[in-house]
Amino acid sequence: MKISINSTYSYIRTNINYGSTLQCYALQKYLKKRGHDPEHLRDYRANPVLILKRLKNIKWFKPFCAKAVAQFEMGRFIKDNIAVSTKGYISEKAMYKNCPKADCFIAGSDQIWRNPTGSRFLNYAPDEAIKLSYAASFGRTSLPKEIAEKIKPWLNRFDGISVREKTAVNMVKSIVDKEVVQVLDPTLLLDMDEYPYANIEEKKYCYCYFLNLGDKKNVSFDEIKRYAADENMKLIVTSPSNYTLFLNENPIFPTVEKWLGLYKNANCIFTNTYHGMLFCIIFKKQFLFFVQKGSGAAENDRFYSLMSMLHLEDRMVTSGDAACISEKMKKPIDYEKVYSVIRSERLRTDAFFEKYGM
């Protein structure tokens, strides 16, 4: 079956976000294993203002250039590993005018419903095609009435709806009278050896992966440094959107393959990102996750939803838990118990697609 996926292509082509890129990779790989021919919609509707704002960091020339190289490498990974539509789209109107040819259209995964537009709800897809959402996320816990009314007819066109968070199940059910299923993020549908990780020679290190960080104190960074020093581990930091906070740590901007390799080989990992957390689980690592503060706090529901499902609530910390970092990090994780849940949830995903002949 030919499948067109509407997800985060426009974002990952202009931002270094390993998790968002790899969820695209994972969903395609999963669907290919099921015998289908998926491709992502090549959407170029990026915000030029946000891109231009990055130029202010050019005064830190060396890391600025390193990030530019990493963005180029991200494009190379996408080109080599993620099938995309032959045609590129620069507007929603273009999607309606020249709709991709496909038997099935999928919206998801990731926060594609955060700022609802018709195209994110597959309004351009023909009536006769199968229309599904897979692990779509609103990135919030409630919807204003005007948005709920706006998206109601859009949701009613879907043949099947699956979402990533438990709260999203209730949100959609409050808008339309349809079955809604909570499913795993696509990255958890694959085992670690199905990812193209690079071999890393570095030994005994602690890896930090942060995004959307306003202050190092929000991830208790001084305590993380102290923990790494006490354990005689090197500290490696990647923080693409906030690298200027970590200039004294010589932050790195690895390729996707090296980022995966750094995860696989790390002794322990600190992160504050959703997919950063998921790849700790995929590679069965000791990790701690810092819940977000400020403007990012509204997104914490997605973390609580998953960690509750996997019985990993004790891996979530706040800056107020700084004194307990060493104790919390050293507490063993029962990954057999975690993967027992994941295997069960994978069957739920299989059943979701099987229901629609996939």
C-alpha positions as CSV (number, residue, x, y, z in Angstrom):
1,M,0.0,0.0,0.0
2,K,1.3,3.5,-0.9
3,I,1.3,5.7,2.2
4,S,1.8,9.4,2.5
5,I,2.8,10.6,6.0
6,N,2.3,14.2,7.2
7,S,4.6,14.8,10.1
8,T,7.6,17.1,11.0
9,Y,9.5,17.3,7.8
10,S,9.5,21.1,7.6
11,Y,10.8,21.3,11.1
12,I,13.6,18.7,10.9
13,R,14.9,20.2,7.7
14,T,15.6,23.5,9.5
15,N,16.3,22.3,13.1
16,I,18.6,19.8,14.7
17,N,16.2,17.6,16.6
18,Y,17.4,14.0,16.6
19,G,14.2,12.6,18.1
20,S,11.8,14.2,15.7
21,T,13.9,13.0,12.8
22,L,14.1,9.5,14.2
23,Q,10.4,9.2,14.8
24,C,10.0,9.8,11.0
25,Y,12.6,7.1,10.4
26,A,11.0,4.7,12.8
27,L,7.5,4.9,11.4
28,Q,8.7,4.4,7.9
29,K,10.8,1.4,8.9
30,Y,7.9,-0.1,10.8
31,L,5.5,0.3,7.9
32,K,8.0,-1.1,5.4
33,K,8.4,-4.2,7.7
34,R,4.6,-4.6,7.3
35,G,5.0,-4.6,3.5
36,H,4.0,-1.0,2.7
37,D,5.6,1.8,0.7
38,P,5.6,4.9,2.9
39,E,7.0,8.4,2.2
40,H,6.9,11.7,4.1
41,L,5.3,14.8,2.7
42,R,8.0,17.2,1.7
43,D,6.7,20.3,3.5
44,Y,8.8,23.4,3.3
45,R,6.6,25.8,5.4
46,A,9.4,26.8,7.8
47,N,9.3,30.1,9.7
48,P,12.1,32.3,8.1
49,V,12.0,34.7,11.1
50,L,13.0,32.1,13.6
51,I,15.8,30.8,11.2
52,L,17.2,34.3,10.8
53,K,17.2,34.9,14.6
54,R,19.9,32.3,14.9
55,L,22.4,34.6,13.2
56,K,22.8,36.4,16.5
57,N,24.9,33.5,17.6
58,I,27.5,34.0,14.9
59,K,29.7,35.8,17.4
60,W,30.4,32.4,18.8
61,F,31.8,31.4,15.5
62,K,33.3,27.9,16.1
63,P,30.2,26.3,17.6
64,F,28.0,28.3,15.2
65,C,29.8,26.7,12.3
66,A,29.7,23.3,13.9
67,K,25.9,23.6,14.2
68,A,25.6,24.6,10.6
69,V,27.6,21.5,9.6
70,A,25.4,19.4,11.8
71,Q,22.3,20.8,10.1
72,F,23.8,19.9,6.7
73,E,24.4,16.4,8.0
74,M,20.9,16.2,9.3
75,G,19.7,16.8,5.7
76,R,22.1,14.1,4.5
77,F,20.6,11.6,6.9
78,I,17.1,12.4,5.9
79,K,18.0,12.1,2.2
80,D,19.7,8.7,2.8
81,N,17.2,7.2,5.2
82,I,13.7,8.8,4.9
83,A,11.7,8.5,1.7
84,V,10.0,11.8,0.9
85,S,7.4,12.9,-1.7
86,T,8.7,13.8,-5.2
87,K,7.0,17.1,-5.0
88,G,7.7,19.7,-2.3
89,Y,5.0,21.9,-0.9
90,I,5.4,25.5,0.2
91,S,1.8,26.2,1.1
92,E,-1.3,24.4,2.3
93,K,-3.0,25.4,-1.0
94,A,-0.4,23.5,-2.9
95,M,-1.3,20.3,-1.0
96,Y,-4.9,20.6,-2.0
97,K,-4.0,21.4,-5.6
98,N,-1.5,18.6,-6.1
99,C,-2.4,16.0,-3.5
100,P,0.2,13.2,-3.2
101,K,-1.0,9.9,-4.8
102,A,-1.5,7.4,-2.0
103,D,-3.8,4.7,-0.8
104,C,-3.5,5.8,2.8
105,F,-2.6,9.1,4.5
106,I,-1.2,9.3,8.0
107,A,-1.0,12.3,10.3
108,G,1.8,11.8,12.8
109,S,3.7,11.3,14.9
110,D,4.9,14.1,17.2
111,Q,3.2,17.4,18.0
112,I,1.7,18.0,14.6
113,W,-1.7,19.1,16.2
114,R,-0.1,21.7,18.5
115,N,-1.1,24.5,16.2
116,P,-4.1,23.0,14.2
117,T,-4.3,23.7,10.5
118,G,-6.3,21.8,7.9
119,S,-3.4,20.2,6.3
120,R,-2.2,18.7,9.6
121,F,-5.6,17.0,9.8
122,L,-5.2,15.7,6.2
123,N,-8.0,17.9,4.7
124,Y,-6.3,17.6,1.3
125,A,-6.6,13.8,1.3
126,P,-9.4,12.5,-1.0
127,D,-12.5,11.0,0.5
128,E,-11.9,7.6,-0.9
129,A,-8.4,7.2,0.7
130,I,-7.8,5.7,4.1
131,K,-7.0,8.5,6.6
132,L,-5.4,7.7,9.9
133,S,-3.5,9.5,12.7
134,Y,-0.6,7.7,14.3
135,A,0.6,8.8,17.8
136,A,-0.4,12.4,17.0
137,S,0.1,14.9,19.8
138,F,-1.5,18.2,20.7
139,G,1.4,19.2,23.0
140,R,-1.1,20.4,25.6
141,T,-3.7,19.0,28.0
142,S,-6.8,21.0,27.0
143,L,-8.2,22.8,23.9
144,P,-10.0,26.1,23.8
145,K,-13.6,25.8,22.7
146,E,-13.0,27.6,19.4
147,I,-10.2,25.2,18.4
148,A,-12.3,22.2,19.4
149,E,-15.1,23.4,17.1
150,K,-12.7,24.2,14.3
151,I,-11.1,20.7,14.3
152,K,-14.3,18.7,14.8
153,P,-15.2,18.3,11.1
154,W,-11.6,17.5,10.4
155,L,-11.5,14.7,13.0
156,N,-14.7,13.3,11.6
157,R,-13.0,12.6,8.2
158,F,-10.5,10.2,9.8
159,D,-11.1,6.5,9.5
160,G,-8.9,5.8,12.5
161,I,-7.5,8.0,15.2
162,S,-4.6,7.1,17.5
163,V,-2.8,9.6,19.7
164,R,0.4,9.6,21.8
165,E,-0.9,10.8,25.2
166,K,-3.7,9.6,27.5
167,T,-5.0,13.1,27.8
168,A,-5.3,13.4,24.1
169,V,-7.6,10.4,24.0
170,N,-10.0,12.2,26.3
171,M,-9.6,15.5,24.3
172,V,-10.6,13.9,21.0
173,K,-13.4,11.9,22.5
174,S,-14.9,15.1,24.0
175,I,-15.0,16.5,20.4
176,V,-16.1,13.6,18.2
177,D,-17.9,10.3,18.8
178,K,-15.1,8.0,17.5
179,E,-12.9,5.3,18.9
180,V,-9.5,6.8,19.9
181,V,-6.5,4.6,20.8
182,Q,-3.4,5.6,22.7
183,V,-0.3,4.1,21.0
184,L,3.5,4.1,21.4
185,D,5.7,6.8,19.8
186,P,7.1,5.2,16.6
187,T,10.6,5.1,18.0
188,L,9.5,2.5,20.5
189,L,8.3,0.2,17.7
190,L,11.9,-0.7,16.8
191,D,14.6,-2.4,18.8
192,M,18.0,-0.8,19.3
193,D,19.7,-2.8,16.6
194,E,17.3,-1.5,14.0
195,Y,18.8,2.0,14.4
196,P,21.9,3.0,12.4
197,Y,24.1,3.9,15.3
198,A,27.8,4.6,14.8
199,N,30.5,2.8,16.8
200,I,31.9,5.1,19.5
201,E,35.4,4.7,20.8
202,E,34.9,7.0,23.8
203,K,34.7,5.1,27.1
204,K,33.2,5.9,30.5
205,Y,31.2,9.1,29.9
206,C,28.0,10.7,31.0
207,Y,26.0,12.1,28.1
208,C,23.7,15.2,28.4
209,Y,21.1,15.9,25.7
210,F,19.0,19.1,26.3
211,L,16.6,21.2,24.3
212,N,14.5,24.3,25.0
213,L,16.5,25.2,28.0
214,G,16.4,28.7,29.5
215,D,18.9,28.2,32.3
216,K,21.4,25.5,33.2
217,K,19.9,25.5,36.7
218,N,16.7,23.9,35.3
219,V,18.7,20.7,34.8
220,S,20.8,21.1,37.9
221,F,23.9,21.2,35.7
222,D,26.4,21.9,38.5
223,E,25.2,18.8,40.3
224,I,25.5,16.8,37.0
225,K,29.1,18.0,36.7
226,R,29.8,17.0,40.3
227,Y,28.2,13.6,39.7
228,A,30.3,12.9,36.6
229,A,33.5,14.0,38.4
230,D,32.7,11.9,41.5
231,E,32.2,8.9,39.2
232,N,35.3,9.7,37.2
233,M,33.3,10.0,34.0
234,K,33.8,12.4,31.1
235,L,30.9,14.8,30.5
236,I,29.7,15.2,26.9
237,V,27.0,17.8,26.2
238,T,24.7,18.3,23.2
239,S,22.2,21.1,23.3
240,P,21.4,22.3,19.8
241,S,18.9,25.0,20.6
242,N,20.8,26.3,23.6
243,Y,24.4,25.6,23.0
244,T,25.6,29.0,24.1
245,L,24.7,28.0,27.7
246,F,27.3,25.3,27.6
247,L,30.3,26.9,25.8
248,N,32.6,26.1,28.7
249,E,31.7,22.4,28.1
250,N,32.7,22.4,24.4
251,P,29.2,21.2,23.3
252,I,29.1,18.9,20.3
253,F,26.7,18.6,17.4
254,P,26.9,14.9,16.3
255,T,25.5,13.3,13.2
256,V,22.3,11.3,13.8
257,E,24.4,8.1,13.6
258,K,26.9,9.4,16.2
259,W,24.1,10.7,18.4
260,L,22.7,7.2,18.5
261,G,26.1,5.8,19.1
262,L,26.7,8.2,22.0
263,Y,23.4,6.9,23.5
264,K,24.3,3.3,23.0
265,N,27.8,3.6,24.6
266,A,27.0,6.0,27.5
267,N,27.4,5.0,31.1
268,C,24.4,7.2,32.0
269,I,22.3,9.9,30.4
270,F,20.7,13.2,31.6
271,T,18.0,14.7,29.4
272,N,15.0,17.0,29.4
273,T,13.5,16.0,26.0
274,Y,10.8,13.5,25.1
275,H,12.7,11.5,22.5
276,G,15.9,12.0,24.5
277,M,14.1,10.0,27.2
278,L,12.8,7.4,24.8
279,F,16.2,6.6,23.4
280,C,17.5,6.0,27.0
281,I,14.8,3.4,27.2
282,I,15.5,2.0,23.7
283,F,19.2,1.6,24.6
284,K,18.4,0.4,28.2
285,K,20.4,3.0,29.9
286,Q,20.6,4.4,33.4
287,F,19.1,7.9,33.0
288,L,17.4,10.8,34.7
289,F,14.8,13.1,33.0
290,F,14.3,16.7,34.1
291,V,10.8,17.9,33.7
292,Q,10.5,21.2,31.8
293,K,9.9,24.6,33.3
294,G,8.5,27.9,32.0
295,S,6.9,27.9,28.6
296,G,7.8,24.2,28.1
297,A,6.0,23.1,31.3
298,A,2.7,22.7,29.3
299,E,4.4,19.8,27.5
300,N,5.2,17.8,30.6
301,D,2.0,15.8,30.2
302,R,3.6,13.7,27.4
303,F,6.4,12.8,29.8
304,Y,4.1,11.8,32.7
305,S,1.8,9.8,30.3
306,L,4.7,7.6,29.0
307,M,6.6,7.3,32.3
308,S,3.4,6.2,34.1
309,M,2.7,3.6,31.4
310,L,6.3,2.2,31.8
311,H,6.4,2.5,35.6
312,L,9.4,4.8,35.4
313,E,8.1,7.8,37.3
314,D,11.1,7.7,39.6
315,R,13.4,8.6,36.7
316,M,11.7,12.0,36.5
317,V,13.4,14.8,38.6
318,T,13.2,18.6,39.0
319,S,15.9,21.1,39.9
320,G,14.7,20.7,43.5
321,D,15.9,17.1,43.5
322,A,19.5,18.1,42.9
323,A,20.8,16.6,46.1
324,C,19.4,13.2,45.2
325,I,20.8,13.0,41.7
326,S,23.5,10.4,42.5
327,E,21.1,8.2,44.5
328,K,18.4,8.4,41.8
329,M,20.8,7.7,38.9
330,K,22.3,4.7,40.6
331,K,19.0,3.0,41.3
332,P,18.8,0.1,38.8
333,I,16.1,0.1,36.2
334,D,14.2,-3.2,35.6
335,Y,14.2,-3.2,31.8
336,E,12.6,-6.6,31.6
337,K,9.5,-5.1,33.3
338,V,9.7,-2.0,31.1
339,Y,9.9,-4.1,27.9
340,S,7.1,-6.3,29.0
341,V,4.9,-3.3,28.7
342,I,6.4,-2.1,25.5
343,R,5.9,-5.5,23.8
344,S,2.3,-5.4,24.8
345,E,1.8,-1.9,23.5
346,R,3.5,-2.8,20.2
347,L,0.7,-5.4,19.7
348,R,-1.8,-2.5,20.2
349,T,-0.1,-0.7,17.3
350,D,-0.2,-3.8,15.1
351,A,-3.9,-4.2,15.8
352,F,-4.6,-0.6,15.0
353,F,-3.1,-0.9,11.5
354,E,-4.5,-4.4,10.9
355,K,-8.0,-2.9,11.5
356,Y,-7.5,-0.9,8.3
357,G,-6.0,-3.7,6.2
358,M,-2.4,-2.7,6.9
